[in-house]
């Protein structure tokens, strides 16, 4: 199992309940595929660097997880099929990136 980080941007026209429902949908895809969710961060509504589908803002969400590489294809398919997702990025974390992410999480917990 490898450690991954996924960041996705949801359309800004969603209500809080709709946004949480969309995030839970993608978390369910991960859990049902055998992934272990390590960390989840809601970065909130942020301005985009450039407009996407005539939208200048979006809800950002970060999820760190451990999973088999085959699960990424399923997750990407779920992102592409959902019209609420503006953009997404999946990154396989190397050893040092995973250590840095853990330090960052610990610093956030202490603050």
TIVO-2410 file (N, C-alpha, C; in nm, 3 decimals):
# residues 111
REC num residu      c1      c2      c3 atome chaine
REC   1      X   0.084  -0.118   0.000     N      A
REC   1      X   0.000   0.000   0.000    CA      A
REC   1      X   0.088   0.125   0.000     C      A
REC   2      X   0.052   0.220  -0.084     N      A
REC   2      X   0.124   0.345  -0.095    CA      A
REC   2      X   0.045   0.456  -0.025     C      A
REC   3      X   0.114   0.562   0.008     N      A
REC   3      X   0.047   0.677   0.068    CA      A
REC   3      X   0.022   0.781  -0.040     C      A
REC   4      X  -0.100   0.832  -0.044     N      A
REC   4      X  -0.140   0.929  -0.146    CA      A
REC   4      X  -0.202   1.052  -0.079     C      A
REC   5      X  -0.208   1.157  -0.158     N      A
REC   5      X  -0.273   1.280  -0.117    CA      A
REC   5      X  -0.360   1.323  -0.235     C      A
REC   6      X  -0.485   1.354  -0.209     N      A
REC   6      X  -0.572   1.402  -0.315    CA      A
REC   6      X  -0.630   1.537  -0.274     C      A
REC   7      X  -0.630   1.629  -0.367     N      A
REC   7      X  -0.692   1.760  -0.347    CA      A
REC   7      X  -0.794   1.777  -0.458     C      A
REC   8      X  -0.915   1.816  -0.421     N      A
REC   8      X  -1.015   1.842  -0.524    CA      A
REC   8      X  -1.089   1.971  -0.492     C      A
REC   9      X  -1.138   2.034  -0.599     N      A
REC   9      X  -1.209   2.161  -0.588    CA      A
REC   9      X  -1.354   2.138  -0.630     C      A
REC  10      X  -1.445   2.175  -0.541     N      A
REC  10      X  -1.588   2.161  -0.569    CA      A
REC  10      X  -1.646   2.296  -0.610     C      A
REC  11      X  -1.749   2.292  -0.690     N      A
REC  11      X  -1.813   2.415  -0.739    CA      A
REC  11      X  -1.865   2.499  -0.622     C      A
REC  12      X  -1.855   2.632  -0.631     N      A
REC  12      X  -1.893   2.718  -0.519    CA      A
REC  12      X  -2.043   2.736  -0.500     C      A
REC  13      X  -2.125   2.685  -0.589     N      A
REC  13      X  -2.270   2.705  -0.578    CA      A
REC  13      X  -2.335   2.605  -0.483     C      A
REC  14      X  -2.256   2.516  -0.422     N      A
REC  14      X  -2.311   2.416  -0.330    CA      A
REC  14      X  -2.336   2.475  -0.193     C      A
REC  15      X  -2.439   2.422  -0.126     N      A
REC  15      X  -2.460   2.458   0.014    CA      A
REC  15      X  -2.363   2.376   0.100     C      A
REC  16      X  -2.355   2.408   0.229     N      A
REC  16      X  -2.266   2.333   0.317    CA      A
REC  16      X  -2.302   2.185   0.320     C      A
REC  17      X  -2.431   2.154   0.325     N      A
REC  17      X  -2.474   2.013   0.328    CA      A
REC  17      X  -2.437   1.941   0.200     C      A
REC  18      X  -2.456   2.007   0.087     N      A
REC  18      X  -2.422   1.946  -0.042    CA      A
REC  18      X  -2.271   1.924  -0.053     C      A
REC  19      X  -2.192   2.018  -0.002     N      A
REC  19      X  -2.047   2.004  -0.007    CA      A
REC  19      X  -2.003   1.885   0.080     C      A
REC  20      X  -2.057   1.877   0.202     N      A
REC  20      X  -2.022   1.766   0.291    CA      A
REC  20      X  -2.065   1.633   0.232     C      A
REC  21      X  -2.178   1.630   0.165     N      A
REC  21      X  -2.226   1.507   0.102    CA      A
REC  21      X  -2.133   1.464  -0.010     C      A
REC  22      X  -2.083   1.560  -0.088     N      A
REC  22      X  -1.990   1.528  -0.196    CA      A
REC  22      X  -1.857   1.476  -0.141     C      A
REC  23      X  -1.807   1.538  -0.034     N      A
REC  23      X  -1.682   1.492   0.028    CA      A
REC  23      X  -1.700   1.351   0.083     C      A
REC  24      X  -1.813   1.327   0.149     N      A
REC  24      X  -1.839   1.194   0.204    CA      A
REC  24      X  -1.850   1.089   0.095     C      A
REC  25      X  -1.901   1.128  -0.021     N      A
REC  25      X  -1.910   1.034  -0.134    CA      A
REC  25      X  -1.772   0.986  -0.174     C      A
REC  26      X  -1.676   1.078  -0.184     N      A
REC  26      X  -1.541   1.040  -0.225    CA      A
REC  26      X  -1.468   0.965  -0.114     C      A
REC  27      X  -1.496   0.999   0.012     N      A
REC  27      X  -1.438   0.922   0.122    CA      A
REC  27      X  -1.492   0.779   0.122     C      A
REC  28      X  -1.620   0.763   0.089     N      A
REC  28      X  -1.679   0.629   0.081    CA      A
REC  28      X  -1.614   0.548  -0.031     C      A
REC  29      X  -1.584   0.612  -0.144     N      A
REC  29      X  -1.516   0.543  -0.254    CA      A
REC  29      X  -1.382   0.488  -0.203     C      A
REC  30      X  -1.310   0.570  -0.127     N      A
REC  30      X  -1.181   0.527  -0.074    CA      A
REC  30      X  -1.196   0.414   0.027     C      A
REC  31      X  -1.286   0.431   0.123     N      A
REC  31      X  -1.302   0.330   0.229    CA      A
REC  31      X  -1.353   0.198   0.171     C      A
REC  32      X  -1.449   0.206   0.079     N      A
REC  32      X  -1.502   0.084   0.018    CA      A
REC  32      X  -1.398   0.014  -0.068     C      A
REC  33      X  -1.298   0.087  -0.115     N      A
REC  33      X  -1.190   0.028  -0.193    CA      A
REC  33      X  -1.076  -0.024  -0.108     C      A
REC  34      X  -1.089  -0.014   0.024     N      A
REC  34      X  -0.988  -0.067   0.114    CA      A
REC  34      X  -0.883   0.032   0.157     C      A
REC  35      X  -0.908   0.160   0.137     N      A
REC  35      X  -0.810   0.262   0.175    CA      A
REC  35      X  -0.823   0.296   0.323     C      A
REC  36      X  -0.713   0.341   0.379     N      A
REC  36      X  -0.711   0.389   0.517    CA      A
REC  36      X  -0.691   0.540   0.511     C      A
REC  37      X  -0.792   0.615   0.555     N      A
REC  37      X  -0.784   0.761   0.552    CA      A
REC  37      X  -0.701   0.808   0.671     C      A
REC  38      X  -0.594   0.882   0.642     N      A
REC  38      X  -0.502   0.929   0.745    CA      A
REC  38      X  -0.541   1.067   0.795     C      A
REC  39      X  -0.574   1.156   0.701     N      A
REC  39      X  -0.601   1.295   0.737    CA      A
REC  39      X  -0.698   1.354   0.636     C      A
REC  40      X  -0.779   1.446   0.684     N      A
REC  40      X  -0.871   1.518   0.597    CA      A
REC  40      X  -0.873   1.663   0.640     C      A
REC  41      X  -0.861   1.753   0.543     N      A
REC  41      X  -0.863   1.896   0.572    CA      A
REC  41      X  -0.959   1.966   0.477     C      A
REC  42      X  -1.045   2.047   0.535     N      A
REC  42      X  -1.133   2.131   0.454    CA      A
REC  42      X  -1.070   2.269   0.451     C      A
REC  43      X  -1.023   2.310   0.334     N      A
REC  43      X  -0.957   2.439   0.321    CA      A
REC  43      X  -1.056   2.552   0.297     C      A
REC  44      X  -1.181   2.519   0.273     N      A
REC  44      X  -1.285   2.619   0.258    CA      A
REC  44      X  -1.292   2.680   0.118     C      A
REC  45      X  -1.367   2.789   0.109     N      A
REC  45      X  -1.389   2.858  -0.017    CA      A
REC  45      X  -1.269   2.947  -0.047     C      A
REC  46      X  -1.206   2.925  -0.160     N      A
REC  46      X  -1.088   3.003  -0.198    CA      A
REC  46      X  -1.103   3.053  -0.342     C      A
REC  47      X  -1.033   3.161  -0.371     N      A
REC  47      X  -1.031   3.217  -0.506    CA      A
REC  47      X  -0.942   3.132  -0.595     C      A
REC  48      X  -0.987   3.107  -0.715     N      A
REC  48      X  -0.909   3.029  -0.811    CA      A
REC  48      X  -0.810   3.119  -0.884     C      A
REC  49      X  -0.701   3.063  -0.929     N      A
REC  49      X  -0.601   3.139  -1.003    CA      A
REC  49      X  -0.656   3.185  -1.138     C      A
REC  50      X  -0.744   3.105  -1.196     N      A
REC  50      X  -0.811   3.140  -1.321    CA      A
REC  50      X  -0.950   3.080  -1.317     C      A
REC  51      X  -1.042   3.136  -1.391     N      A
REC  51      X  -1.180   3.089  -1.384    CA      A
REC  51      X  -1.194   2.953  -1.454     C      A
REC  52      X  -1.276   2.869  -1.393     N      A
REC  52      X  -1.306   2.736  -1.446    CA      A
REC  52      X  -1.458   2.729  -1.460     C      A
REC  53      X  -1.506   2.702  -1.579     N      A
REC  53      X  -1.651   2.698  -1.605    CA      A
REC  53      X  -1.719   2.826  -1.557     C      A
REC  54      X  -1.656   2.939  -1.580     N      A
REC  54      X  -1.706   3.072  -1.544    CA      A
REC  54      X  -1.722   3.090  -1.392     C      A
REC  55      X  -1.646   3.014  -1.315     N      A
REC  55      X  -1.648   3.027  -1.169    CA      A
REC  55      X  -1.511   3.073  -1.123     C      A
REC  56      X  -1.507   3.170  -1.032     N      A
REC  56      X  -1.379   3.225  -0.987    CA      A
REC  56      X  -1.340   3.177  -0.847     C      A
REC  57      X  -1.429   3.099  -0.780     N      A
REC  57      X  -1.399   3.045  -0.648    CA      A
REC  57      X  -1.436   2.897  -0.645     C      A
REC  58      X  -1.391   2.829  -0.540     N      A
REC  58      X  -1.425   2.688  -0.525    CA      A
REC  58      X  -1.394   2.639  -0.385     C      A
REC  59      X  -1.460   2.531  -0.343     N      A
REC  59      X  -1.435   2.468  -0.214    CA      A
REC  59      X  -1.321   2.368  -0.229     C      A
REC  60      X  -1.213   2.389  -0.155     N      A
REC  60      X  -1.097   2.301  -0.161    CA      A
REC  60      X  -1.104   2.196  -0.050     C      A
REC  61      X  -1.065   2.073  -0.082     N      A
REC  61      X  -1.063   1.964   0.016    CA      A
REC  61      X  -0.937   1.881  -0.007     C      A
REC  62      X  -0.871   1.843   0.102     N      A
REC  62      X  -0.751   1.759   0.097    CA      A
REC  62      X  -0.778   1.631   0.175     C      A
REC  63      X  -0.741   1.517   0.118     N      A
REC  63      X  -0.752   1.389   0.188    CA      A
REC  63      X  -0.621   1.314   0.169     C      A
REC  64      X  -0.561   1.270   0.280     N      A
REC  64      X  -0.442   1.185   0.276    CA      A
REC  64      X  -0.488   1.044   0.308     C      A
REC  65      X  -0.438   0.945   0.233     N      A
REC  65      X  -0.482   0.807   0.255    CA      A
REC  65      X  -0.376   0.708   0.210     C      A
REC  66      X  -0.388   0.586   0.260     N      A
REC  66      X  -0.304   0.475   0.217    CA      A
REC  66      X  -0.394   0.378   0.142     C      A
REC  67      X  -0.349   0.338   0.023     N      A
REC  67      X  -0.431   0.250  -0.060    CA      A
REC  67      X  -0.346   0.178  -0.162     C      A
REC  68      X  -0.407   0.078  -0.223     N      A
REC  68      X  -0.343   0.009  -0.334    CA      A
REC  68      X  -0.351   0.098  -0.458     C      A
REC  69      X  -0.253   0.090  -0.548     N      A
REC  69      X  -0.251   0.178  -0.666    CA      A
REC  69      X  -0.375   0.164  -0.755     C      A
REC  70      X  -0.438   0.048  -0.757     N      A
REC  70      X  -0.555   0.027  -0.843    CA      A
REC  70      X  -0.673   0.115  -0.802     C      A
REC  71      X  -0.678   0.153  -0.676     N      A
REC  71      X  -0.791   0.233  -0.626    CA      A
REC  71      X  -0.792   0.373  -0.686     C      A
REC  72      X  -0.676   0.424  -0.728     N      A
REC  72      X  -0.671   0.559  -0.786    CA      A
REC  72      X  -0.756   0.571  -0.911     C      A
REC  73      X  -0.757   0.468  -0.995     N      A
REC  73      X  -0.839   0.473  -1.117    CA      A
REC  73      X  -0.987   0.484  -1.081     C      A
REC  74      X  -1.030   0.410  -0.980     N      A
REC  74      X  -1.169   0.418  -0.936    CA      A
REC  74      X  -1.202   0.556  -0.883     C      A
REC  75      X  -1.110   0.614  -0.805     N      A
REC  75      X  -1.131   0.747  -0.749    CA      A
REC  75      X  -1.137   0.853  -0.859     C      A
REC  76      X  -1.046   0.845  -0.954     N      A
REC  76      X  -1.045   0.942  -1.064    CA      A
REC  76      X  -1.171   0.931  -1.148     C      A
REC  77      X  -1.220   0.810  -1.169     N      A
REC  77      X  -1.346   0.791  -1.242    CA      A
REC  77      X  -1.461   0.857  -1.167     C      A
REC  78      X  -1.463   0.842  -1.034     N      A
REC  78      X  -1.568   0.905  -0.953    CA      A
REC  78      X  -1.560   1.057  -0.963     C      A
REC  79      X  -1.437   1.112  -0.963     N      A
REC  79      X  -1.422   1.257  -0.978    CA      A
REC  79      X  -1.474   1.303  -1.114     C      A
REC  80      X  -1.438   1.232  -1.219     N      A
REC  80      X  -1.477   1.274  -1.354    CA      A
REC  80      X  -1.628   1.264  -1.377     C      A
REC  81      X  -1.693   1.171  -1.311     N      A
REC  81      X  -1.837   1.153  -1.330    CA      A
REC  81      X  -1.920   1.252  -1.249     C      A
REC  82      X  -1.861   1.314  -1.151     N      A
REC  82      X  -1.935   1.406  -1.065    CA      A
REC  82      X  -1.921   1.549  -1.118     C      A
REC  83      X  -2.031   1.609  -1.154     N      A
REC  83      X  -2.027   1.743  -1.213    CA      A
REC  83      X  -1.996   1.852  -1.111     C      A
REC  84      X  -1.997   1.820  -0.982     N      A
REC  84      X  -1.964   1.918  -0.878    CA      A
REC  84      X  -1.814   1.941  -0.867     C      A
REC  85      X  -1.733   1.851  -0.922     N      A
REC  85      X  -1.587   1.862  -0.912    CA      A
REC  85      X  -1.535   1.946  -1.028     C      A
REC  86      X  -1.466   2.057  -0.994     N      A
REC  86      X  -1.408   2.142  -1.098    CA      A
REC  86      X  -1.271   2.087  -1.140     C      A
REC  87      X  -1.186   2.053  -1.042     N      A
REC  87      X  -1.052   2.000  -1.068    CA      A
REC  87      X  -1.014   1.904  -0.956     C      A
REC  88      X  -0.920   1.815  -0.985     N      A
REC  88      X  -0.866   1.726  -0.882    CA      A
REC  88      X  -0.722   1.694  -0.915     C      A
REC  89      X  -0.648   1.654  -0.812     N      A
REC  89      X  -0.509   1.615  -0.828    CA      A
REC  89      X  -0.477   1.507  -0.726     C      A
REC  90      X  -0.424   1.394  -0.773     N      A
REC  90      X  -0.380   1.285  -0.687    CA      A
REC  90      X  -0.229   1.277  -0.694     C      A
REC  91      X  -0.164   1.265  -0.577     N      A
REC  91      X  -0.019   1.260  -0.571    CA      A
REC  91      X   0.023   1.143  -0.484     C      A
REC  92      X   0.117   1.062  -0.536     N      A
REC  92      X   0.177   0.957  -0.455    CA      A
REC  92      X   0.287   1.022  -0.374     C      A
REC  93      X   0.281   1.004  -0.243     N      A
REC  93      X   0.376   1.069  -0.154    CA      A
REC  93      X   0.497   0.978  -0.133     C      A
REC  94      X   0.616   1.033  -0.155     N      A
REC  94      X   0.737   0.958  -0.126    CA      A
REC  94      X   0.760   0.960   0.025     C      A
REC  95      X   0.862   0.892   0.070     N      A
REC  95      X   0.888   0.877   0.212    CA      A
REC  95      X   0.903   1.011   0.283     C      A
REC  96      X   0.981   1.101   0.224     N      A
REC  96      X   1.007   1.229   0.289    CA      A
REC  96      X   0.884   1.320   0.288     C      A
REC  97      X   0.805   1.312   0.186     N      A
REC  97      X   0.682   1.391   0.180    CA      A
REC  97      X   0.584   1.343   0.287     C      A
REC  98      X   0.577   1.211   0.307     N      A
REC  98      X   0.488   1.156   0.409    CA      A
REC  98      X   0.534   1.198   0.548     C      A
REC  99      X   0.665   1.199   0.571     N      A
REC  99      X   0.718   1.244   0.700    CA      A
REC  99      X   0.686   1.392   0.723     C      A
REC 100      X   0.702   1.473   0.620     N      A
REC 100      X   0.672   1.616   0.632    CA      A
REC 100      X   0.523   1.637   0.662     C      A
REC 101      X   0.436   1.563   0.594     N      A
REC 101      X   0.293   1.576   0.616    CA      A
REC 101      X   0.257   1.540   0.760     C      A
REC 102      X   0.323   1.437   0.814     N      A
REC 102      X   0.296   1.397   0.952    CA      A
REC 102      X   0.341   1.506   1.049     C      A
REC 103      X   0.457   1.566   1.025     N      A
REC 103      X   0.504   1.677   1.109    CA      A
REC 103      X   0.406   1.794   1.103     C      A
REC 104      X   0.358   1.824   0.983     N      A
REC 104      X   0.264   1.935   0.965    CA      A
REC 104      X   0.134   1.909   1.041     C      A
REC 105      X   0.086   1.785   1.038     N      A
REC 105      X  -0.036   1.750   1.112    CA      A
REC 105      X  -0.014   1.766   1.262     C      A
REC 106      X   0.102   1.721   1.312     N      A
REC 106      X   0.131   1.730   1.455    CA      A
REC 106      X   0.140   1.875   1.501     C      A
REC 107      X   0.199   1.962   1.419     N      A
REC 107      X   0.209   2.104   1.452    CA      A
REC 107      X   0.069   2.166   1.459     C      A
REC 108      X  -0.020   2.126   1.365     N      A
REC 108      X  -0.157   2.178   1.366    CA      A
REC 108      X  -0.231   2.135   1.490     C      A
REC 109      X  -0.209   2.011   1.536     N      A
REC 109      X  -0.278   1.961   1.655    CA      A
REC 109      X  -0.234   2.037   1.780     C      A
REC 110      X  -0.106   2.073   1.786     N      A
REC 110      X  -0.054   2.143   1.902    CA      A
REC 110      X  -0.102   2.288   1.907     C      A
REC 111      X  -0.123   2.348   1.792     N      A
REC 111      X  -0.161   2.490   1.787    CA      A
REC 111      X  -0.306   2.513   1.825     C      A
***
